[in-house]
Amino acid sequence: MFFSRKLEAFMAVVEQGSLCKAARILHRTAPPVAKLIKDFEAVLGKTLFKRKKSGMILTKEG
């Protein structure tokens, strides 16, 4: 169940290109979504996104 939330957050950020926009469509605030992404990266042992002021960009690993 927790893995599916992480995957859902990951996919939302990929689709929206932004943590804040992803949080909006997930009906959450940005900090919990950011934690899900951080936890997902920790589980996989990879950095999935490059964080920029303009949004989040997938890395090669992502």
PDB file of N, CA, C, O and CB in Angstrom:
ATOM      1  N   MET A   1       0.828  -1.197   0.000  1.00  0.00           N
ATOM      2  CA  MET A   1       0.000   0.000   0.000  1.00  0.00           C
ATOM      3  C   MET A   1       0.870   1.259   0.000  1.00  0.00           C
ATOM      4  O   MET A   1       0.619   2.190  -0.764  1.00  0.00           O
ATOM      5  CB  MET A   1      -0.941   0.000   1.215  1.00  0.00           C
ATOM      6  N   PHE A   2       1.893   1.284   0.858  1.00  0.00           N
ATOM      7  CA  PHE A   2       2.748   2.463   0.911  1.00  0.00           C
ATOM      8  C   PHE A   2       3.533   2.625  -0.377  1.00  0.00           C
ATOM      9  O   PHE A   2       3.783   3.749  -0.813  1.00  0.00           O
ATOM     10  CB  PHE A   2       3.699   2.378   2.096  1.00  0.00           C
ATOM     11  N   PHE A   3       3.925   1.513  -0.994  1.00  0.00           N
ATOM     12  CA  PHE A   3       4.658   1.584  -2.254  1.00  0.00           C
ATOM     13  C   PHE A   3       3.782   2.201  -3.334  1.00  0.00           C
ATOM     14  O   PHE A   3       4.263   2.979  -4.157  1.00  0.00           O
ATOM     15  CB  PHE A   3       5.141   0.186  -2.686  1.00  0.00           C
ATOM     16  N   SER A   4       2.502   1.860  -3.334  1.00  0.00           N
ATOM     17  CA  SER A   4       1.605   2.405  -4.364  1.00  0.00           C
ATOM     18  C   SER A   4       1.435   3.916  -4.206  1.00  0.00           C
ATOM     19  O   SER A   4       1.283   4.621  -5.203  1.00  0.00           O
ATOM     20  CB  SER A   4       0.231   1.714  -4.299  1.00  0.00           C
ATOM     21  N   ARG A   5       1.458   4.423  -2.977  1.00  0.00           N
ATOM     22  CA  ARG A   5       1.378   5.877  -2.766  1.00  0.00           C
ATOM     23  C   ARG A   5       2.624   6.567  -3.308  1.00  0.00           C
ATOM     24  O   ARG A   5       2.545   7.636  -3.913  1.00  0.00           O
ATOM     25  CB  ARG A   5       1.203   6.201  -1.265  1.00  0.00           C
ATOM     26  N   LYS A   6       3.769   5.942  -3.081  1.00  0.00           N
ATOM     27  CA  LYS A   6       5.022   6.501  -3.594  1.00  0.00           C
ATOM     28  C   LYS A   6       5.003   6.519  -5.121  1.00  0.00           C
ATOM     29  O   LYS A   6       5.381   7.512  -5.743  1.00  0.00           O
ATOM     30  CB  LYS A   6       6.236   5.688  -3.077  1.00  0.00           C
ATOM     31  N   LEU A   7       4.568   5.431  -5.709  1.00  0.00           N
ATOM     32  CA  LEU A   7       4.499   5.339  -7.166  1.00  0.00           C
ATOM     33  C   LEU A   7       3.490   6.341  -7.723  1.00  0.00           C
ATOM     34  O   LEU A   7       3.737   6.973  -8.749  1.00  0.00           O
ATOM     35  CB  LEU A   7       4.126   3.911  -7.599  1.00  0.00           C
ATOM     36  N   GLU A   8       2.369   6.480  -7.052  1.00  0.00           N
ATOM     37  CA  GLU A   8       1.350   7.447  -7.471  1.00  0.00           C
ATOM     38  C   GLU A   8       1.921   8.870  -7.432  1.00  0.00           C
ATOM     39  O   GLU A   8       1.701   9.653  -8.356  1.00  0.00           O
ATOM     40  CB  GLU A   8       0.093   7.345  -6.562  1.00  0.00           C
ATOM     41  N   ALA A   9       2.650   9.200  -6.369  1.00  0.00           N
ATOM     42  CA  ALA A   9       3.262  10.527  -6.258  1.00  0.00           C
ATOM     43  C   ALA A   9       4.305  10.725  -7.352  1.00  0.00           C
ATOM     44  O   ALA A   9       4.367  11.788  -7.971  1.00  0.00           O
ATOM     45  CB  ALA A   9       3.904  10.715  -4.868  1.00  0.00           C
ATOM     46  N   PHE A  10       5.122   9.704  -7.590  1.00  0.00           N
ATOM     47  CA  PHE A  10       6.140   9.770  -8.641  1.00  0.00           C
ATOM     48  C   PHE A  10       5.488  10.056  -9.994  1.00  0.00           C
ATOM     49  O   PHE A  10       5.918  10.958 -10.713  1.00  0.00           O
ATOM     50  CB  PHE A  10       6.947   8.452  -8.702  1.00  0.00           C
ATOM     51  N   MET A  11       4.470   9.301 -10.334  1.00  0.00           N
ATOM     52  CA  MET A  11       3.799   9.467 -11.626  1.00  0.00           C
ATOM     53  C   MET A  11       3.153  10.851 -11.747  1.00  0.00           C
ATOM     54  O   MET A  11       3.181  11.460 -12.817  1.00  0.00           O
ATOM     55  CB  MET A  11       2.738   8.375 -11.816  1.00  0.00           C
ATOM     56  N   ALA A  12       2.580  11.337 -10.665  1.00  0.00           N
ATOM     57  CA  ALA A  12       1.950  12.661 -10.693  1.00  0.00           C
ATOM     58  C   ALA A  12       2.990  13.749 -10.948  1.00  0.00           C
ATOM     59  O   ALA A  12       2.739  14.678 -11.716  1.00  0.00           O
ATOM     60  CB  ALA A  12       1.208  12.935  -9.371  1.00  0.00           C
ATOM     61  N   VAL A  13       4.150  13.641 -10.310  1.00  0.00           N
ATOM     62  CA  VAL A  13       5.209  14.631 -10.526  1.00  0.00           C
ATOM     63  C   VAL A  13       5.727  14.543 -11.960  1.00  0.00           C
ATOM     64  O   VAL A  13       5.981  15.569 -12.591  1.00  0.00           O
ATOM     65  CB  VAL A  13       6.369  14.421  -9.521  1.00  0.00           C
ATOM     66  N   VAL A  14       5.884  13.334 -12.473  1.00  0.00           N
ATOM     67  CA  VAL A  14       6.326  13.164 -13.867  1.00  0.00           C
ATOM     68  C   VAL A  14       5.321  13.828 -14.809  1.00  0.00           C
ATOM     69  O   VAL A  14       5.709  14.577 -15.705  1.00  0.00           O
ATOM     70  CB  VAL A  14       6.489  11.648 -14.221  1.00  0.00           C
ATOM     71  N   GLU A  15       4.051  13.559 -14.611  1.00  0.00           N
ATOM     72  CA  GLU A  15       3.015  14.093 -15.498  1.00  0.00           C
ATOM     73  C   GLU A  15       2.881  15.608 -15.387  1.00  0.00           C
ATOM     74  O   GLU A  15       2.699  16.296 -16.391  1.00  0.00           O
ATOM     75  CB  GLU A  15       1.681  13.442 -15.189  1.00  0.00           C
ATOM     76  N   GLN A  16       2.972  16.126 -14.161  1.00  0.00           N
ATOM     77  CA  GLN A  16       2.749  17.552 -13.933  1.00  0.00           C
ATOM     78  C   GLN A  16       4.021  18.390 -14.064  1.00  0.00           C
ATOM     79  O   GLN A  16       3.952  19.584 -14.355  1.00  0.00           O
ATOM     80  CB  GLN A  16       2.155  17.757 -12.566  1.00  0.00           C
ATOM     81  N   GLY A  17       5.176  17.767 -13.850  1.00  0.00           N
ATOM     82  CA  GLY A  17       6.439  18.489 -13.938  1.00  0.00           C
ATOM     83  C   GLY A  17       6.726  19.390 -12.757  1.00  0.00           C
ATOM     84  O   GLY A  17       7.683  20.163 -12.768  1.00  0.00           O
ATOM     85  N   SER A  18       5.890  19.284 -11.740  1.00  0.00           N
ATOM     86  CA  SER A  18       6.015  20.158 -10.579  1.00  0.00           C
ATOM     87  C   SER A  18       5.463  19.452  -9.350  1.00  0.00           C
ATOM     88  O   SER A  18       4.443  18.766  -9.412  1.00  0.00           O
ATOM     89  CB  SER A  18       5.283  21.499 -10.814  1.00  0.00           C
ATOM     90  N   LEU A  19       6.147  19.633  -8.246  1.00  0.00           N
ATOM     91  CA  LEU A  19       5.699  19.041  -6.991  1.00  0.00           C
ATOM     92  C   LEU A  19       4.373  19.660  -6.538  1.00  0.00           C
ATOM     93  O   LEU A  19       3.467  18.950  -6.101  1.00  0.00           O
ATOM     94  CB  LEU A  19       6.772  19.222  -5.903  1.00  0.00           C
ATOM     95  N   CYS A  20       4.269  20.975  -6.646  1.00  0.00           N
ATOM     96  CA  CYS A  20       3.039  21.658  -6.213  1.00  0.00           C
ATOM     97  C   CYS A  20       1.829  21.260  -7.056  1.00  0.00           C
ATOM     98  O   CYS A  20       0.742  21.032  -6.524  1.00  0.00           O
ATOM     99  CB  CYS A  20       3.230  23.171  -6.279  1.00  0.00           C
ATOM    100  N   LYS A  21       2.021  21.179  -8.362  1.00  0.00           N
ATOM    101  CA  LYS A  21       0.918  20.765  -9.241  1.00  0.00           C
ATOM    102  C   LYS A  21       0.526  19.319  -8.973  1.00  0.00           C
ATOM    103  O   LYS A  21      -0.657  18.977  -8.977  1.00  0.00           O
ATOM    104  CB  LYS A  21       1.309  20.939 -10.721  1.00  0.00           C
ATOM    105  N   ALA A  22       1.518  18.481  -8.741  1.00  0.00           N
ATOM    106  CA  ALA A  22       1.241  17.078  -8.426  1.00  0.00           C
ATOM    107  C   ALA A  22       0.468  16.973  -7.119  1.00  0.00           C
ATOM    108  O   ALA A  22      -0.480  16.194  -7.014  1.00  0.00           O
ATOM    109  CB  ALA A  22       2.551  16.267  -8.339  1.00  0.00           C
ATOM    110  N   ALA A  23       0.869  17.754  -6.128  1.00  0.00           N
ATOM    111  CA  ALA A  23       0.177  17.740  -4.837  1.00  0.00           C
ATOM    112  C   ALA A  23      -1.287  18.135  -5.008  1.00  0.00           C
ATOM    113  O   ALA A  23      -2.175  17.544  -4.394  1.00  0.00           O
ATOM    114  CB  ALA A  23       0.871  18.689  -3.841  1.00  0.00           C
ATOM    115  N   ARG A  24      -1.527  19.137  -5.847  1.00  0.00           N
ATOM    116  CA  ARG A  24      -2.904  19.579  -6.086  1.00  0.00           C
ATOM    117  C   ARG A  24      -3.766  18.468  -6.662  1.00  0.00           C
ATOM    118  O   ARG A  24      -4.887  18.253  -6.202  1.00  0.00           O
ATOM    119  CB  ARG A  24      -2.917  20.772  -7.024  1.00  0.00           C
ATOM    120  N   ILE A  25      -3.254  17.758  -7.667  1.00  0.00           N
ATOM    121  CA  ILE A  25      -4.084  16.707  -8.270  1.00  0.00           C
ATOM    122  C   ILE A  25      -4.225  15.488  -7.359  1.00  0.00           C
ATOM    123  O   ILE A  25      -5.157  14.698  -7.511  1.00  0.00           O
ATOM    124  CB  ILE A  25      -3.492  16.279  -9.608  1.00  0.00           C
ATOM    125  N   LEU A  26      -3.291  15.339  -6.407  1.00  0.00           N
ATOM    126  CA  LEU A  26      -3.378  14.235  -5.441  1.00  0.00           C
ATOM    127  C   LEU A  26      -4.184  14.628  -4.198  1.00  0.00           C
ATOM    128  O   LEU A  26      -4.386  13.814  -3.297  1.00  0.00           O
ATOM    129  CB  LEU A  26      -1.970  13.785  -5.026  1.00  0.00           C
ATOM    130  N   HIS A  27      -4.640  15.881  -4.161  1.00  0.00           N
ATOM    131  CA  HIS A  27      -5.409  16.409  -3.025  1.00  0.00           C
ATOM    132  C   HIS A  27      -4.607  16.325  -1.731  1.00  0.00           C
ATOM    133  O   HIS A  27      -5.105  15.914  -0.684  1.00  0.00           O
ATOM    134  CB  HIS A  27      -6.734  15.645  -2.870  1.00  0.00           C
ATOM    135  N   ARG A  28      -3.341  16.734  -1.849  1.00  0.00           N
ATOM    136  CA  ARG A  28      -2.438  16.777  -0.701  1.00  0.00           C
ATOM    137  C   ARG A  28      -1.680  18.095  -0.762  1.00  0.00           C
ATOM    138  O   ARG A  28      -1.786  18.846  -1.731  1.00  0.00           O
ATOM    139  CB  ARG A  28      -1.451  15.551  -0.690  1.00  0.00           C
ATOM    140  N   THR A  29      -0.912  18.362   0.295  1.00  0.00           N
ATOM    141  CA  THR A  29      -0.016  19.510   0.255  1.00  0.00           C
ATOM    142  C   THR A  29       1.347  19.040  -0.248  1.00  0.00           C
ATOM    143  O   THR A  29       1.623  17.841  -0.287  1.00  0.00           O
ATOM    144  CB  THR A  29       0.104  20.185   1.662  1.00  0.00           C
ATOM    145  N   ALA A  30       2.186  19.985  -0.628  1.00  0.00           N
ATOM    146  CA  ALA A  30       3.483  19.639  -1.217  1.00  0.00           C
ATOM    147  C   ALA A  30       4.425  18.877  -0.269  1.00  0.00           C
ATOM    148  O   ALA A  30       5.071  17.931  -0.719  1.00  0.00           O
ATOM    149  CB  ALA A  30       4.163  20.892  -1.677  1.00  0.00           C
ATOM    150  N   PRO A  31       4.536  19.241   1.022  1.00  0.00           N
ATOM    151  CA  PRO A  31       5.504  18.527   1.875  1.00  0.00           C
ATOM    152  C   PRO A  31       5.296  17.007   1.963  1.00  0.00           C
ATOM    153  O   PRO A  31       6.279  16.271   1.873  1.00  0.00           O
ATOM    154  CB  PRO A  31       5.447  19.096   3.256  1.00  0.00           C
ATOM    155  N   PRO A  32       4.070  16.505   2.132  1.00  0.00           N
ATOM    156  CA  PRO A  32       3.910  15.045   2.154  1.00  0.00           C
ATOM    157  C   PRO A  32       4.246  14.382   0.813  1.00  0.00           C
ATOM    158  O   PRO A  32       4.759  13.263   0.787  1.00  0.00           O
ATOM    159  CB  PRO A  32       2.487  14.694   2.545  1.00  0.00           C
ATOM    160  N   VAL A  33       3.960  15.060  -0.289  1.00  0.00           N
ATOM    161  CA  VAL A  33       4.291  14.510  -1.607  1.00  0.00           C
ATOM    162  C   VAL A  33       5.805  14.493  -1.779  1.00  0.00           C
ATOM    163  O   VAL A  33       6.359  13.532  -2.313  1.00  0.00           O
ATOM    164  CB  VAL A  33       3.617  15.337  -2.745  1.00  0.00           C
ATOM    165  N   ALA A  34       6.474  15.547  -1.330  1.00  0.00           N
ATOM    166  CA  ALA A  34       7.940  15.594  -1.395  1.00  0.00           C
ATOM    167  C   ALA A  34       8.543  14.456  -0.585  1.00  0.00           C
ATOM    168  O   ALA A  34       9.531  13.851  -1.002  1.00  0.00           O
ATOM    169  CB  ALA A  34       8.469  16.951  -0.880  1.00  0.00           C
ATOM    170  N   LYS A  35       7.954  14.160   0.572  1.00  0.00           N
ATOM    171  CA  LYS A  35       8.455  13.057   1.398  1.00  0.00           C
ATOM    172  C   LYS A  35       8.246  11.720   0.701  1.00  0.00           C
ATOM    173  O   LYS A  35       9.123  10.857   0.747  1.00  0.00           O
ATOM    174  CB  LYS A  35       7.761  13.051   2.768  1.00  0.00           C
ATOM    175  N   LEU A  36       7.104  11.537   0.060  1.00  0.00           N
ATOM    176  CA  LEU A  36       6.867  10.298  -0.689  1.00  0.00           C
ATOM    177  C   LEU A  36       7.914  10.117  -1.785  1.00  0.00           C
ATOM    178  O   LEU A  36       8.418   9.013  -1.992  1.00  0.00           O
ATOM    179  CB  LEU A  36       5.455  10.300  -1.303  1.00  0.00           C
ATOM    180  N   ILE A  37       8.239  11.200  -2.484  1.00  0.00           N
ATOM    181  CA  ILE A  37       9.248  11.137  -3.545  1.00  0.00           C
ATOM    182  C   ILE A  37      10.613  10.812  -2.947  1.00  0.00           C
ATOM    183  O   ILE A  37      11.340   9.964  -3.465  1.00  0.00           O
ATOM    184  CB  ILE A  37       9.306  12.471  -4.330  1.00  0.00           C
ATOM    185  N   LYS A  38      10.956  11.487  -1.860  1.00  0.00           N
ATOM    186  CA  LYS A  38      12.245  11.249  -1.201  1.00  0.00           C
ATOM    187  C   LYS A  38      12.343   9.803  -0.716  1.00  0.00           C
ATOM    188  O   LYS A  38      13.381   9.161  -0.876  1.00  0.00           O
ATOM    189  CB  LYS A  38      12.437  12.222  -0.015  1.00  0.00           C
ATOM    190  N   ASP A  39      11.272   9.297  -0.130  1.00  0.00           N
ATOM    191  CA  ASP A  39      11.247   7.906   0.345  1.00  0.00           C
ATOM    192  C   ASP A  39      11.343   6.924  -0.822  1.00  0.00           C
ATOM    193  O   ASP A  39      12.019   5.900  -0.718  1.00  0.00           O
ATOM    194  CB  ASP A  39       9.964   7.636   1.154  1.00  0.00           C
ATOM    195  N   PHE A  40      10.674   7.230  -1.922  1.00  0.00           N
ATOM    196  CA  PHE A  40      10.722   6.373  -3.114  1.00  0.00           C
ATOM    197  C   PHE A  40      12.149   6.314  -3.652  1.00  0.00           C
ATOM    198  O   PHE A  40      12.639   5.247  -4.021  1.00  0.00           O
ATOM    199  CB  PHE A  40       9.750   6.895  -4.212  1.00  0.00           C
ATOM    200  N   GLU A  41      12.809   7.473  -3.693  1.00  0.00           N
ATOM    201  CA  GLU A  41      14.202   7.513  -4.132  1.00  0.00           C
ATOM    202  C   GLU A  41      15.088   6.685  -3.200  1.00  0.00           C
ATOM    203  O   GLU A  41      16.001   5.997  -3.658  1.00  0.00           O
ATOM    204  CB  GLU A  41      14.705   8.966  -4.192  1.00  0.00           C
ATOM    205  N   ALA A  42      14.820   6.751  -1.901  1.00  0.00           N
ATOM    206  CA  ALA A  42      15.611   5.986  -0.932  1.00  0.00           C
ATOM    207  C   ALA A  42      15.413   4.483  -1.121  1.00  0.00           C
ATOM    208  O   ALA A  42      16.375   3.718  -1.068  1.00  0.00           O
ATOM    209  CB  ALA A  42      15.235   6.388   0.502  1.00  0.00           C
ATOM    210  N   VAL A  43      14.170   4.061  -1.343  1.00  0.00           N
ATOM    211  CA  VAL A  43      13.877   2.641  -1.564  1.00  0.00           C
ATOM    212  C   VAL A  43      14.610   2.137  -2.803  1.00  0.00           C
ATOM    213  O   VAL A  43      15.173   1.042  -2.798  1.00  0.00           O
ATOM    214  CB  VAL A  43      12.352   2.413  -1.713  1.00  0.00           C
ATOM    215  N   LEU A  44      14.600   2.937  -3.859  1.00  0.00           N
ATOM    216  CA  LEU A  44      15.230   2.537  -5.116  1.00  0.00           C
ATOM    217  C   LEU A  44      16.739   2.765  -5.123  1.00  0.00           C
ATOM    218  O   LEU A  44      17.462   2.189  -5.935  1.00  0.00           O
ATOM    219  CB  LEU A  44      14.602   3.289  -6.263  1.00  0.00           C
ATOM    220  N   GLY A  45      17.202   3.612  -4.209  1.00  0.00           N
ATOM    221  CA  GLY A  45      18.626   3.931  -4.167  1.00  0.00           C
ATOM    222  C   GLY A  45      19.076   4.779  -5.341  1.00  0.00           C
ATOM    223  O   GLY A  45      20.238   4.723  -5.743  1.00  0.00           O
ATOM    224  N   LYS A  46      18.168   5.561  -5.889  1.00  0.00           N
ATOM    225  CA  LYS A  46      18.443   6.398  -7.067  1.00  0.00           C
ATOM    226  C   LYS A  46      17.847   7.785  -6.868  1.00  0.00           C
ATOM    227  O   LYS A  46      16.833   7.948  -6.189  1.00  0.00           O
ATOM    228  CB  LYS A  46      17.873   5.747  -8.358  1.00  0.00           C
ATOM    229  N   THR A  47      18.487   8.775  -7.467  1.00  0.00           N
ATOM    230  CA  THR A  47      17.904  10.109  -7.532  1.00  0.00           C
ATOM    231  C   THR A  47      17.056  10.152  -8.794  1.00  0.00           C
ATOM    232  O   THR A  47      17.573  10.013  -9.903  1.00  0.00           O
ATOM    233  CB  THR A  47      19.010  11.241  -7.531  1.00  0.00           C
ATOM    234  N   LEU A  48      15.759  10.343  -8.624  1.00  0.00           N
ATOM    235  CA  LEU A  48      14.833  10.268  -9.750  1.00  0.00           C
ATOM    236  C   LEU A  48      14.583  11.613 -10.422  1.00  0.00           C
ATOM    237  O   LEU A  48      14.243  11.671 -11.603  1.00  0.00           O
ATOM    238  CB  LEU A  48      13.531   9.696  -9.290  1.00  0.00           C
ATOM    239  N   PHE A  49      14.753  12.693  -9.662  1.00  0.00           N
ATOM    240  CA  PHE A  49      14.467  14.022 -10.192  1.00  0.00           C
ATOM    241  C   PHE A  49      15.601  14.986  -9.914  1.00  0.00           C
ATOM    242  O   PHE A  49      16.297  14.895  -8.903  1.00  0.00           O
ATOM    243  CB  PHE A  49      13.178  14.559  -9.604  1.00  0.00           C
ATOM    244  N   LYS A  50      15.763  15.917 -10.848  1.00  0.00           N
ATOM    245  CA  LYS A  50      16.586  17.090 -10.622  1.00  0.00           C
ATOM    246  C   LYS A  50      15.615  18.165 -10.186  1.00  0.00           C
ATOM    247  O   LYS A  50      14.642  18.450 -10.884  1.00  0.00           O
ATOM    248  CB  LYS A  50      17.423  17.511 -11.909  1.00  0.00           C
ATOM    249  N   ARG A  51      15.871  18.757  -9.049  1.00  0.00           N
ATOM    250  CA  ARG A  51      14.967  19.782  -8.543  1.00  0.00           C
ATOM    251  C   ARG A  51      15.442  21.153  -9.020  1.00  0.00           C
ATOM    252  O   ARG A  51      16.588  21.543  -8.797  1.00  0.00           O
ATOM    253  CB  ARG A  51      14.886  19.734  -6.991  1.00  0.00           C
ATOM    254  N   LYS A  52      14.550  21.863  -9.671  1.00  0.00           N
ATOM    255  CA  LYS A  52      14.834  23.203 -10.194  1.00  0.00           C
ATOM    256  C   LYS A  52      13.739  24.140  -9.700  1.00  0.00           C
ATOM    257  O   LYS A  52      12.668  23.695  -9.288  1.00  0.00           O
ATOM    258  CB  LYS A  52      14.916  23.204 -11.767  1.00  0.00           C
ATOM    259  N   LYS A  53      14.014  25.439  -9.745  1.00  0.00           N
ATOM    260  CA  LYS A  53      12.983  26.410  -9.371  1.00  0.00           C
ATOM    261  C   LYS A  53      11.778  26.314 -10.298  1.00  0.00           C
ATOM    262  O   LYS A  53      10.643  26.559  -9.889  1.00  0.00           O
ATOM    263  CB  LYS A  53      13.553  27.834  -9.396  1.00  0.00           C
ATOM    264  N   SER A  54      12.040  25.957 -11.544  1.00  0.00           N
ATOM    265  CA  SER A  54      10.958  25.886 -12.533  1.00  0.00           C
ATOM    266  C   SER A  54      10.175  24.575 -12.469  1.00  0.00           C
ATOM    267  O   SER A  54       9.157  24.434 -13.147  1.00  0.00           O
ATOM    268  CB  SER A  54      11.526  26.062 -13.923  1.00  0.00           C
ATOM    269  N   GLY A  55      10.631  23.622 -11.670  1.00  0.00           N
ATOM    270  CA  GLY A  55       9.930  22.347 -11.548  1.00  0.00           C
ATOM    271  C   GLY A  55      10.887  21.199 -11.322  1.00  0.00           C
ATOM    272  O   GLY A  55      12.040  21.407 -10.945  1.00  0.00           O
ATOM    273  N   MET A  56      10.417  20.003 -11.549  1.00  0.00           N
ATOM    274  CA  MET A  56      11.223  18.808 -11.343  1.00  0.00           C
ATOM    275  C   MET A  56      11.400  18.097 -12.674  1.00  0.00           C
ATOM    276  O   MET A  56      10.443  17.882 -13.418  1.00  0.00           O
ATOM    277  CB  MET A  56      10.572  17.868 -10.295  1.00  0.00           C
ATOM    278  N   ILE A  57      12.651  17.737 -12.956  1.00  0.00           N
ATOM    279  CA  ILE A  57      12.999  17.102 -14.223  1.00  0.00           C
ATOM    280  C   ILE A  57      13.535  15.708 -13.935  1.00  0.00           C
ATOM    281  O   ILE A  57      14.359  15.523 -13.039  1.00  0.00           O
ATOM    282  CB  ILE A  57      14.043  17.949 -15.013  1.00  0.00           C
ATOM    283  N   LEU A  58      13.067  14.734 -14.694  1.00  0.00           N
ATOM    284  CA  LEU A  58      13.553  13.365 -14.516  1.00  0.00           C
ATOM    285  C   LEU A  58      15.047  13.267 -14.803  1.00  0.00           C
ATOM    286  O   LEU A  58      15.557  13.891 -15.733  1.00  0.00           O
ATOM    287  CB  LEU A  58      12.784  12.403 -15.424  1.00  0.00           C
ATOM    288  N   THR A  59      15.734  12.478 -13.990  1.00  0.00           N
ATOM    289  CA  THR A  59      17.126  12.147 -14.265  1.00  0.00           C
ATOM    290  C   THR A  59      17.143  10.924 -15.178  1.00  0.00           C
ATOM    291  O   THR A  59      16.087  10.387 -15.514  1.00  0.00           O
ATOM    292  CB  THR A  59      17.928  11.882 -12.940  1.00  0.00           C
ATOM    293  N   LYS A  60      18.321  10.485 -15.576  1.00  0.00           N
ATOM    294  CA  LYS A  60      18.422   9.262 -16.384  1.00  0.00           C
ATOM    295  C   LYS A  60      17.849   8.076 -15.622  1.00  0.00           C
ATOM    296  O   LYS A  60      17.204   7.206 -16.207  1.00  0.00           O
ATOM    297  CB  LYS A  60      19.891   8.983 -16.777  1.00  0.00           C
ATOM    298  N   GLU A  61      18.087   8.043 -14.304  1.00  0.00           N
ATOM    299  CA  GLU A  61      17.580   6.944 -13.482  1.00  0.00           C
ATOM    300  C   GLU A  61      16.062   6.984 -13.366  1.00  0.00           C
ATOM    301  O   GLU A  61      15.413   5.948 -13.229  1.00  0.00           O
ATOM    302  CB  GLU A  61      18.205   6.990 -12.094  1.00  0.00           C
ATOM    303  N   GLY A  62      15.504   8.190 -13.421  1.00  0.00           N
ATOM    304  CA  GLY A  62      14.064   8.360 -13.302  1.00  0.00           C
ATOM    305  C   GLY A  62      13.364   7.903 -14.547  1.00  0.00           C
ATOM    306  O   GLY A  62      12.138   7.972 -14.626  1.00  0.00           O
TER     307      GLY A  62
END
